[in-house]
Amino acid sequence: MKMRSLTVSKLNSYIKSLFSNDGILSNVSVEGEISNYKEHSSGHLYFSLKDQESRIMCVMFKGNTTHLNFNPADGKSVIVKGYVSLYEKTGQYQLYVQDMEVKGEGDLYLQFEKLKRQLYEKGWFNQNVKMPIPTYPKRIAIVTSKTGAAIRDIISVITRRNPTVSLYVYSVLVQGENAKYDIARAIEKINETQAADVIILSRGGGSIEELWAFNELIVAQSIYRSEIPIISGVGHETDFTIADFVADLRAPTPSAAAELAVGSLVELKERLYTYKTTVYKQMLRKLEIEKNHLTQIKNHYTIKRPLDILYQYRQQLDLYENRLENILKKTIHERRVQLLNYKSHLNDLYSQNQNGFIENIRGEQVKSVKEVEMHEELILRLKDGHLKVKIEEINEGFYERKNI
């Protein structure tokens, strides 16, 4: 006898009815630790409930959240009450939570708070131990995963704000047991070589487990001991890690970290234009004042006195005119030199980016063969990228191409 087949929809509907008719699953109380917590814009809560061996997906609709007397978060141990059912569209069963109360803090949350308290008492979070972030750094080191979205966002923002900045990516594991060692070694290596003016430590969002490498003591130590200022941009705006508290500056997202790491050339040009406009207006104002002064002198009543008094004051008037001319010449010269210096600075930045140049690993420009040593590594910065080379031969004098 041939077995009658079911559609997927009918099968899922039948399984859902089994859940509904089960006396235990229709009214169940479960305890576990919250993980991967997210609050949707609709007000519904989505999270996993886990213990040491298993986890189950949970949803709590907005109407049931009004009775909560605490803020759910990753790491909190809770007791939930509700029913188990099947979401027919995906065939996934989940726990529909109708009530939730705190059981106690989860293990990870307790570890986080314990280390946070210890480092706070040591003074590692104090503002007076944090280093300032340079406004226009020449070299930025990025410590993150080379395959994540964070690195693309950071590079995009920095190149848009200041394309002359040199970027060095230190690819590391950002989650898993070995991630903490990877991150700490990268920060230590950057400090040993002094390869950057500022460091961005970053990764995208995730659960407390996925972000845990940034809550490890070894990572906190490498950040605190760094002689190069560090900006942390870990997770989303609501995610806080130990690395955020120890870093010299905390950004809510990787993109925001890039914004904070480098000043905008466009903004610099705008400021220079503002300075130029201010200087010009000051010069016009001073000229107008002197002109009015000159008019007052010319119209003074003494001008109408006898010729001997007239000659005396005309001589004084000539003196004023010469003094005014010298003042104006000096002022115009000083302002012109100032504006030329601003223009030269901008042209140097633009010329370096367009024509290309050579620098050593310390970021110093190389202009002579006498400034390099055998086997030294150099970076050739071109208009559309950069090349890393190693010196195999040094010859002084003009290079002559040999015919082959």
C-alpha positions as CSV (number, residue, x, y, z in Angstrom):
1,M,0.0,0.0,0.0
2,K,1.4,3.4,-1.1
3,M,2.0,5.9,1.8
4,R,0.1,9.2,1.3
5,S,2.6,12.1,1.2
6,L,2.2,15.4,3.1
7,T,3.0,18.9,2.1
8,V,5.6,20.7,4.2
9,S,3.0,23.1,5.5
10,K,0.7,20.3,6.6
11,L,3.6,18.5,8.3
12,N,4.6,21.6,10.2
13,S,1.0,22.3,11.1
14,Y,0.7,18.8,12.5
15,I,3.9,19.1,14.5
16,K,2.7,22.4,15.9
17,S,-0.5,20.8,17.1
18,L,1.6,18.1,18.9
19,F,3.3,20.9,20.8
20,S,0.0,22.6,21.6
21,N,-1.6,19.5,22.9
22,D,1.3,18.5,25.1
23,G,0.5,19.2,28.7
24,I,4.1,20.0,29.7
25,L,5.2,22.0,26.7
26,S,2.1,24.2,26.7
27,N,3.0,25.6,30.1
28,V,6.7,25.2,31.0
29,S,9.2,26.9,33.3
30,V,12.9,26.9,32.1
31,E,16.0,28.4,33.7
32,G,19.2,29.3,31.8
33,E,21.5,32.1,30.8
34,I,20.5,34.8,28.2
35,S,22.7,34.9,25.1
36,N,22.6,36.7,21.8
37,Y,20.0,39.2,23.2
38,K,18.4,41.6,20.7
39,E,15.5,44.0,21.1
40,H,13.6,44.6,17.8
41,S,12.3,48.0,16.8
42,S,8.8,46.6,17.2
43,G,9.5,46.0,20.9
44,H,9.7,42.2,20.7
45,L,12.7,40.5,22.4
46,Y,14.7,37.8,20.7
47,F,17.4,35.8,22.5
48,S,18.8,32.3,23.3
49,L,18.5,30.5,26.6
50,K,21.4,28.3,27.3
51,D,23.1,26.0,29.9
52,Q,26.4,24.2,29.7
53,E,25.2,21.7,27.1
54,S,22.3,23.1,25.1
55,R,20.4,26.2,24.0
56,I,16.9,27.1,22.8
57,M,15.7,30.1,20.8
58,C,13.3,32.3,22.6
59,V,10.9,35.2,21.7
60,M,9.0,37.5,24.0
61,F,6.4,39.6,22.4
62,K,6.1,43.3,23.3
63,G,2.8,42.8,25.2
64,N,4.5,40.5,27.7
65,T,7.5,42.8,28.3
66,T,5.5,45.4,30.2
67,H,5.7,43.4,33.4
68,L,9.5,43.0,33.4
69,N,11.2,44.6,36.5
70,F,14.8,44.4,35.1
71,N,16.6,44.9,31.8
72,P,17.4,41.6,30.1
73,A,21.0,41.3,28.8
74,D,23.6,38.8,27.7
75,G,25.0,36.8,30.7
76,K,22.0,37.2,33.0
77,S,20.6,34.0,34.5
78,V,16.8,34.0,34.4
79,I,13.7,31.8,34.9
80,V,11.2,32.1,32.0
81,K,7.7,30.8,31.8
82,G,5.8,30.2,28.6
83,Y,5.1,27.5,26.0
84,V,7.0,25.7,23.3
85,S,5.7,25.8,19.8
86,L,6.7,25.6,16.2
87,Y,7.3,28.6,13.9
88,E,5.7,27.1,10.8
89,K,7.5,29.2,8.2
90,T,10.9,28.0,9.1
91,G,10.0,24.7,10.9
92,Q,12.0,25.9,13.9
93,Y,10.6,25.2,17.4
94,Q,11.2,27.9,20.0
95,L,10.2,29.0,23.5
96,Y,7.5,31.7,23.5
97,V,8.2,33.6,26.8
98,Q,5.3,35.1,28.7
99,D,7.1,36.0,31.9
100,M,10.7,36.3,33.0
101,E,12.5,37.0,36.2
102,V,16.2,37.1,37.3
103,K,17.6,33.9,38.8
104,G,21.1,35.2,39.3
105,E,24.0,36.5,37.2
106,G,25.4,34.3,34.5
107,D,29.0,33.0,34.8
108,L,30.3,35.3,32.0
109,Y,28.6,38.3,33.4
110,L,30.1,37.7,36.8
111,Q,33.6,37.3,35.3
112,F,33.1,40.5,33.4
113,E,32.0,42.5,36.5
114,K,34.8,41.0,38.6
115,L,37.6,42.0,36.2
116,K,36.0,45.4,35.6
117,R,36.0,46.1,39.3
118,Q,39.6,44.9,39.7
119,L,40.9,47.1,36.9
120,Y,38.9,50.1,38.0
121,E,40.4,49.8,41.5
122,K,43.9,49.7,39.8
123,G,43.1,53.0,38.1
124,W,43.3,51.6,34.6
125,F,40.1,53.4,33.6
126,N,41.2,56.9,34.8
127,Q,41.2,59.7,32.3
128,N,44.6,61.0,33.5
129,V,46.3,57.8,32.3
130,K,44.8,58.0,28.8
131,M,46.8,59.4,25.9
132,P,45.4,62.0,23.5
133,I,44.6,60.9,19.9
134,P,46.5,62.9,17.3
135,T,44.3,64.9,15.0
136,Y,46.2,64.2,11.8
137,P,48.1,60.9,12.2
138,K,50.3,59.8,9.3
139,R,50.1,56.0,10.1
140,I,47.2,54.0,11.5
141,A,47.4,50.4,12.5
142,I,44.1,48.4,12.4
143,V,43.9,45.3,14.6
144,T,40.9,43.3,13.4
145,S,39.8,40.3,11.3
146,K,40.7,40.8,7.6
147,T,37.5,39.0,6.6
148,G,35.0,40.9,8.7
149,A,32.8,43.9,7.7
150,A,34.6,46.1,10.2
151,I,37.8,46.3,8.2
152,R,36.0,47.4,5.0
153,D,34.1,50.1,6.9
154,I,37.2,51.4,8.6
155,I,39.3,51.6,5.4
156,S,36.4,53.3,3.6
157,V,35.9,56.0,6.2
158,I,39.6,56.8,6.6
159,T,40.4,57.0,2.9
160,R,37.4,59.3,2.5
161,R,38.4,61.6,5.3
162,N,42.2,61.7,4.5
163,P,43.6,59.6,1.6
164,T,47.2,60.5,2.5
165,V,47.1,58.4,5.7
166,S,49.1,55.1,5.6
167,L,47.1,52.1,6.8
168,Y,48.6,48.9,8.2
169,V,46.2,46.0,8.8
170,Y,47.1,43.4,11.5
171,S,44.8,40.5,10.9
172,V,43.9,38.6,14.1
173,L,41.3,36.2,15.4
174,V,38.5,38.2,17.0
175,Q,36.7,35.3,18.7
176,G,37.5,31.9,20.0
177,E,40.0,30.6,22.6
178,N,43.2,31.9,20.8
179,A,41.8,35.3,19.9
180,K,43.0,36.9,23.1
181,Y,46.6,35.9,22.4
182,D,46.4,37.0,18.8
183,I,45.1,40.5,19.7
184,A,47.7,41.0,22.5
185,R,50.6,39.9,20.3
186,A,49.5,42.3,17.5
187,I,49.3,45.3,19.9
188,E,52.7,44.4,21.3
189,K,54.3,44.1,17.9
190,I,53.0,47.5,16.8
191,N,54.6,49.0,19.8
192,E,57.9,47.2,19.3
193,T,58.2,48.5,15.8
194,Q,56.6,51.9,16.4
195,A,54.7,51.2,13.2
196,A,51.8,53.6,13.8
197,D,50.7,56.9,15.4
198,V,47.4,55.4,16.5
199,I,45.9,51.9,16.8
200,I,42.3,51.0,16.0
201,L,41.1,47.8,17.8
202,S,37.9,46.7,16.3
203,R,35.4,44.0,15.4
204,G,31.7,43.8,14.5
205,G,28.8,43.1,16.9
206,G,28.0,39.7,18.4
207,S,26.9,37.9,21.5
208,I,28.8,38.2,24.8
209,E,30.6,34.9,24.0
210,E,31.6,36.2,20.6
211,L,33.0,39.4,22.0
212,W,34.6,37.7,25.0
213,A,38.2,37.9,23.7
214,F,38.0,41.7,24.3
215,N,37.1,41.0,28.0
216,E,40.2,39.0,28.7
217,L,42.9,40.3,31.1
218,I,45.8,39.7,28.6
219,V,44.1,42.0,26.1
220,A,43.5,44.7,28.7
221,Q,47.2,44.5,29.8
222,S,48.4,45.0,26.2
223,I,46.1,48.0,25.8
224,Y,47.2,49.6,29.1
225,R,50.9,49.1,28.4
226,S,50.7,50.4,24.8
227,E,52.8,53.5,24.2
228,I,50.7,54.2,21.1
229,P,47.1,55.6,21.7
230,I,44.4,53.0,21.1
231,I,40.8,53.6,19.9
232,S,38.4,50.7,20.6
233,G,35.5,50.1,18.3
234,V,34.1,46.8,19.3
235,G,30.6,45.6,18.5
236,H,27.5,47.9,18.4
237,E,26.7,51.0,20.4
238,T,25.1,49.0,23.2
239,D,28.1,46.6,23.5
240,F,30.7,47.4,26.2
241,T,33.8,45.4,26.8
242,I,36.8,45.6,29.1
243,A,38.9,46.8,26.1
244,D,36.5,49.8,25.8
245,F,37.2,50.9,29.4
246,V,41.0,50.5,29.2
247,A,41.4,52.1,25.7
248,D,42.4,55.7,25.3
249,L,39.1,56.4,23.5
250,R,36.0,54.3,23.0
251,A,33.9,54.4,19.8
252,P,30.4,52.9,19.6
253,T,31.1,51.2,16.2
254,P,34.1,50.4,13.9
255,S,33.0,53.2,11.5
256,A,32.9,55.7,14.4
257,A,36.4,54.6,15.5
258,A,37.7,55.5,12.0
259,E,36.0,58.9,12.2
260,L,37.7,59.6,15.5
261,A,41.1,58.3,14.4
262,V,41.7,60.8,11.6
263,G,40.9,64.4,10.9
264,S,39.2,65.4,7.6
265,L,41.2,67.2,5.0
266,V,38.0,68.8,3.8
267,E,37.4,70.2,7.2
268,L,41.1,71.4,7.3
269,K,40.6,73.2,4.0
270,E,37.4,74.8,5.3
271,R,39.2,76.0,8.4
272,L,42.0,77.5,6.3
273,Y,39.4,79.3,4.2
274,T,37.8,80.6,7.3
275,Y,41.2,81.9,8.5
276,K,41.8,83.6,5.2
277,T,38.4,85.3,5.2
278,T,38.9,86.5,8.8
279,V,42.3,88.0,8.0
280,Y,40.9,89.7,4.9
281,K,38.0,91.2,6.9
282,Q,40.4,92.4,9.6
283,M,42.6,94.1,7.0
284,L,39.6,95.9,5.5
285,R,38.4,97.0,8.9
286,K,41.8,98.4,9.8
287,L,42.0,100.1,6.4
288,E,38.6,101.7,6.9
289,I,39.6,102.9,10.4
290,E,42.8,104.5,9.1
291,K,40.9,106.1,6.2
292,N,38.4,107.7,8.6
293,H,41.2,108.9,10.7
294,L,42.9,110.4,7.7
295,T,39.6,112.1,6.7
296,Q,39.2,113.6,10.2
297,I,42.7,115.0,10.0
298,K,42.1,116.6,6.6
299,N,38.9,118.1,7.8
300,H,40.3,119.4,11.1
301,Y,39.6,123.1,11.8
302,T,43.3,123.9,11.9
303,I,43.4,123.3,8.2
304,K,41.5,126.6,7.9
305,R,44.0,128.5,9.9
306,P,46.7,130.7,8.4
307,L,49.2,129.2,6.2
308,D,51.9,128.8,8.8
309,I,49.7,126.6,10.9
310,L,48.6,124.8,7.7
311,Y,52.2,123.9,6.8
312,Q,52.8,122.7,10.2
313,Y,49.9,120.3,10.2
314,R,50.4,119.2,6.6
315,Q,53.9,118.0,7.7
316,Q,52.3,116.1,10.5
317,L,49.7,114.7,8.1
318,D,52.5,113.4,5.8
319,L,54.0,111.6,8.8
320,Y,50.6,109.9,9.5
321,E,50.3,108.9,5.9
322,N,53.8,107.3,5.9
323,R,53.1,105.5,9.1
324,L,49.8,104.2,7.8
325,E,51.4,103.0,4.6
326,N,54.1,101.2,6.5
327,I,51.6,99.6,8.8
328,L,49.4,98.4,5.9
329,K,52.4,97.1,3.9
330,K,53.7,95.2,7.0
331,T,50.2,93.8,7.7
332,I,49.6,92.8,4.1
333,H,53.0,91.1,3.9
334,E,52.5,89.2,7.2
335,R,49.1,87.9,6.1
336,R,50.3,87.0,2.6
337,V,53.2,85.0,4.1
338,Q,50.7,83.2,6.4
339,L,48.4,82.4,3.6
340,L,51.3,81.1,1.4
341,N,52.4,78.8,4.3
342,Y,48.9,77.4,4.5
343,K,48.8,76.9,0.7
344,S,52.2,75.3,0.7
345,H,51.2,72.9,3.4
346,L,48.1,71.8,1.4
347,N,50.1,71.5,-1.8
348,D,52.7,69.3,0.0
349,L,49.9,66.9,1.2
350,Y,48.4,66.8,-2.3
351,S,51.7,66.4,-4.1
352,Q,52.8,63.5,-1.9
353,N,49.6,61.7,-2.6
354,Q,49.7,62.3,-6.4
355,N,53.4,61.9,-7.2
356,G,54.3,59.1,-4.9
357,F,57.2,58.9,-2.4
358,I,59.4,56.5,-0.5
359,E,59.4,56.0,3.2
360,N,61.0,53.6,5.7
361,I,58.9,51.5,8.2
362,R,59.1,54.4,10.7
363,G,57.2,56.6,8.3
364,E,60.2,58.8,7.5
365,Q,60.6,59.9,3.8
366,V,63.7,58.7,2.1
367,K,65.4,61.2,-0.3
368,S,69.0,59.8,-0.5
369,V,70.7,56.4,-0.8
370,K,72.7,57.5,2.2
371,E,69.6,57.2,4.4
372,V,69.1,53.5,3.8
373,E,70.9,50.3,4.8
374,M,71.3,47.0,3.2
375,H,68.4,44.6,3.6
376,E,66.3,47.4,5.0
377,E,62.6,47.3,4.1
378,L,61.1,50.4,2.4
379,I,57.6,51.3,1.3
380,L,56.9,52.9,-2.2
381,R,53.8,54.9,-2.0
382,L,52.2,55.4,-5.4
383,K,49.0,57.2,-6.4
384,D,46.9,54.1,-6.5
385,G,48.5,51.9,-3.8
386,H,51.9,51.0,-2.2
387,L,54.7,48.5,-2.7
388,K,56.9,47.0,0.0
389,V,60.5,46.4,-1.1
390,K,63.8,45.1,0.4
391,I,67.2,46.7,-0.4
392,E,69.5,44.2,-2.0
393,E,72.1,46.7,-3.5
394,I,73.1,50.3,-2.8
395,N,74.9,52.4,-5.5
396,E,75.5,56.1,-5.4
397,G,75.2,58.2,-8.5
398,F,72.8,58.3,-11.4
399,Y,71.3,54.9,-12.4
400,E,72.1,53.8,-16.0
401,R,70.0,51.2,-17.6
402,K,72.0,48.4,-19.1
403,N,71.0,46.9,-22.4
404,I,70.2,43.2,-22.2
